[in-house]
């Protein structure tokens, strides 16, 4: 395990932290900007972390709580000033137990060729504020955090480390399509506004969410109805495919849950046909290369994965529309509740992007 170097020169308001990791800049950057990952390493080993707000883009905010073994709560928050993928993060940092002592942190991710050096430089409002932070015992927390981060990224290439993410757009009344969904009407009658955030109302934040999901996806699971739509004449093509991302050449393999393999497949060999949901998820994990397995639909397959306890994360893109009918994400009659922990929310005109951890 590589050492962590912490430098705090006497008489200066700076702290510098340097640590080398056996991982890529992309892996480290993701660990800093994914709420489901950051709770697994940020803070001393004996505290529990709970995310309250987490929106890593310029102008976005974060707020989290560390719960110590005695039940005490320590709350931290800040604002992101720059978030350059795989390269740099600039953010403020403030401990709410010492209001007004706001530091500015710059994190740089340096590719060393097989390793990545993460360099964090913090500027405090005064030497006294810097010294008070050191006296609070921050060094222990930093070293624990860096060691935990090293352990996390060391496991990132294992297939079993892949997360299973149910990612789907939904109306305010819980429908993921309008009525009459079929290959001709993929989102059903009147269901097009569910994907306005993807198409005609796409903002830079929406585009960022789409691109990040695309680049972090290693395999996809879908149901037969969804396959019939995307493989149909009105479905995916060379310009519009999984994730609506510009780089469709790197499209991940897709595992389709169906009892009957189609006679022909328009879109080629990246589709694999599996008889049941559990097998599809298992095979997708093995093929994902340690990246995310995304369950993209339809509603029946997404709910089956959730109620079977196979999902780690639920992402809902909540569209501002009440459909009144269609395909529900949460059909009636399921005996057990699904317990969720909020991880983050991003507001955009076409959708509220909500992320939850699925609790066991």
N, C-alpha and C positions, 0 to 999 in steps of 0.2 A: 504494500500500500504506500503510495507516495505521500510525503510530508506536506503539511500546510504551513506556509510562511506568513506570519503576521508582523507587520512593521508599523511602529508608531513612534516617530522621532520626537524626542522631548522638545517642547516649545512650539510644536506645529499642530495645526488643527486637522491633520490627515491621518487616516489609517489605510494601509494597503494590505490586501490579502491575495496570496498567489498559491494556486494549487494546480498540478498537472494531473490529467486523467487519461486513462487508457480508453478513450472514446472519441467520437467525432464531434466537431463543433455543433452539428445538427442535433446530436443526441443530448448534449449539454444544454443547448438553447431550449430544446423541448422540455427538459426537466425543470427549467426555470419558468416556463411560460404555460405549462399545462397544469391546471389546478388539481387534477387527479394524481399527478406525479409529485407536485411540490409538497403536498401534505405527507409524503412518504420520506422526506429527508430534511426539510427545513426546521431546524431547532434541535435542542439536546435530545438524547435518546429517551429521557424519562418524562418528556412532555407529550401531550396530545395536541395536534394542530387542527383547528377548525377554520375553514375559509368562509368569510362573510361576503366579501366582494373580490372579484378577480377579473380584470379586463385589460390584458397586456397589449395595449396599443397606444400610440401617442395621445395623451389627454385622458386615457383611461385611469382608473383607480384600483387600488387593492386595499383590503383590510382583512386581517386574520387574527385569531386568538390562540395563544398557547396556554394550555391548561396544565398546571404543575401537579405533582403527586399529592400535594396537600389541598387541592381544590381551588387554588388561586388562579385568577385569569389575568393574562398579560396581553394587551391588545396593541397591535402595530398597524400602521396604515401609511399610504403614500400615493403619489401620482407618477405615472409613466410619462417621460418627456421624449424618449426615443426608444424604438424597438425595431432593430435592424436584424432580420432573420439570420441566425447563425453567426452574427458578428458582434453586436453591441446592444446593451440595455442601459438606459439612463433613467433613474427614478429617484424620487425623494423617499426618505425613511423617517418615521417619527414614532416613538414609543409614547402611547397615550398616558402612561404613568409619569412622564416628564414632558408635558406639553410645551411647545415652543422650541424645543431642541431638534430642529429639522436638519438632517444631513442630506447631501446630494451624493448618490452612488452611481458610479460608472462601472459597468461590467463589460469586459472585453473577452472574446473567445478567439484565441490564437491557435491556428492549425499548425502543429509541429510535425505533421507527417506521421500518422499512427497514434499520436497523442494530441490532446488539446490543453492549452494553458488557459485557465480562467483567472483573470486579474480583476480584482475589485478595488476601486479607489474611492474612499468616502471622505467628503469634505464636511466638517462640522462648523457651526456658526462661531465657535470660539475654541481656544485651547482648553478652557475649563469644561466646555460641553464634551469635547473629545475625551478628556481625562475621566470625566464622570461616567462615560459609557464604558471605558476600560475597567474602571473600578466596580462596575455593576456585575462583572463576571462574564462579559461578552466573549472572552477568548475561549472559554469552555464550550459555549454554544456554537461558536464558529467551527471549532475543531470537530465537534460531534457532527455538525451539519455536513462538513466536507467529507468526513469519513462515510456518513450515510449516503451521500450523493455518489461517492465512489462505488459503494456496494450496489446502489441502484443501477447505475449505467453499466456496471460489469455484468449484470444479468440481462441487459436489454436485448441481446442477440438470441436468447433462448426462446424457442417457439412457445413454451408455456408462459412466458412473460407477456405475450400478446394480450391486449385488452379486447373484450368483445363489447362493441358499442352499437346500441340501437340508435339510429340517426334518422329522423323522419319529420316531415312537416305535418302540422295538425291544425285544425280549426279551433276556435274558442270552445265549441261544444264537443270536441273530442273526436272529430272525423278526419281521416287521412285521405279520403277521396269523397267526392260527391256521389250521389246515386247514379247507377248505370255505368260504372267503370268497366271498360273493356278495351281491347287493343285500339279501337277507333277513338274512344274517349278515355284516355289513360287516367285522368284525374276525375272522371265522372262528369255528369252534367252540372255545370256551374262550379266545378272544383279548381279551375285554373288559378284563382287568386292564392291558393295554397303555395304555389311556386312563383308568385310574383317577385319575391325577394331573390330568386335565382335568375330570373329573366328580365322583365321590363322594369322592375323597380330596384335592380341590383345597385347597391352603394359600394364604395370602397371597403367598408367594414364587411359587407356580405361577401364580396370577392375575396377578401382575406380569409374569412371563415371557410369558404369553399376550397381555396387553394391549400390551406393548411390541412384540412381534412383529406384532400386528395393525396398530398405528399406523405401523409402519415398512415395511409391505408395500405395494408399488405394483401388483403383478400376481402371479398364481398360475399355476403349471403343474401339471397332473395328467394321469394316464392315463385311458383309457376305463373300466376297471374301477372306479376310484375315482369317476369321474363317475356311473356307474350307481348307485353306493351313495348318494352325496349328493343325486342328483336323484330317487332312488326314494322310495317312500312312507314309509320309515323314516329318510330322510335329513334334509337341512337344511330349516329352516323360518324363520319370521320371528324366532324366539327363538334358534335354534341354527344358526349358519352358519359361515363361514370364521373360524377363530380362537376361536370360542366367546366372543367379546367382546360386551359390552353394546351397543356402538354398531354394529349390523349395517347401519345405513343407509349407511355409508361403505364397504361391501364392495368389494374390488378386482376388476378383470376377471380372468376365469379362462380360460386357454388349455388346451384338452383335446387330447391327442395321440390321434388315432384315424384309421383308414382309412375309417370309415363314419359319417357324420353321423346322429345319432338322428332319428327321424321327428318326435318331439315333445320339448320341453324344459319341464319343470314349473316351473323356477326363473327363467325369463325370459331376457333378452337379454345378460346379462353373461358368458355362456359363448360362447367362440369355438373353432371346431374346426379343428385343424391336423394335417397328415399325418405330420410327423416331429418328433423331439425338438429338433433344432437350430433349425428354423424356429419352433417354439413358444417357445423361449428368446429368439430374436432378436426376435420380435414382442412378447413380454412385456417385454423391456427397453425397447422403443420406447414402450410404453404405460405404463410404471411411473412416469414423471415424476421419475426420479432416485432413487426409493425402491427397496427390495429386491424382487427377483424370488424368490418362494419356491416350491420344488418340494416339494409336500406328499405325493406318492404317486401310485400305489402303489409297491411295492418295485421293480418292473421299471423304471418310468420314472426313479425316483430313482437306481438303479444305472446306468442308461444315461447319465444326465447326469454322474454321477461319472466313469465310465470313459471318456466322450468328452472329458473335460477341460473341461467347461462350467461346473463349479461353483467358486465361490470359497470357500464356507464349508459345513461339514457340522455340523448340530446334531442330536444324538441324545438322545432322552429315554429313558434306559435303565430299563425297568421291572423290578422285582424278581420276575421269573417266568421259568421255563424251559418253553417250549412244546413242544419236542420235534419239531414239524413245523409246516408252514405256508408262508408266502411269505418267502423269505430276502431280506435287503437285499443281501447279497454272494453271489450264486450262484457255484458252482464253474465253473471253465473259463475265467475271465478271465485273459489272459496277463500283464497288467501289474499291478504293485502300485499302490495309491493311497497316496501319502505325505501325512501329515497333521502339522500343528503344533498342539499344544494351546493354546487361547486362554482357556479358563475352564471352571469346573465349579461347579454349585450342587446341593446335596443337599436332597432333600425326601422325605417318606415314600413317595410314589407313583412317584418316578423320580429318577435322577441325570441332571441336565441338563448335557450335555457339548457344548462348542463347539470346533471345530477349523478352522484354515485349511487349505484344500486346496492343496498345493504343486504347482507345475508339474513 
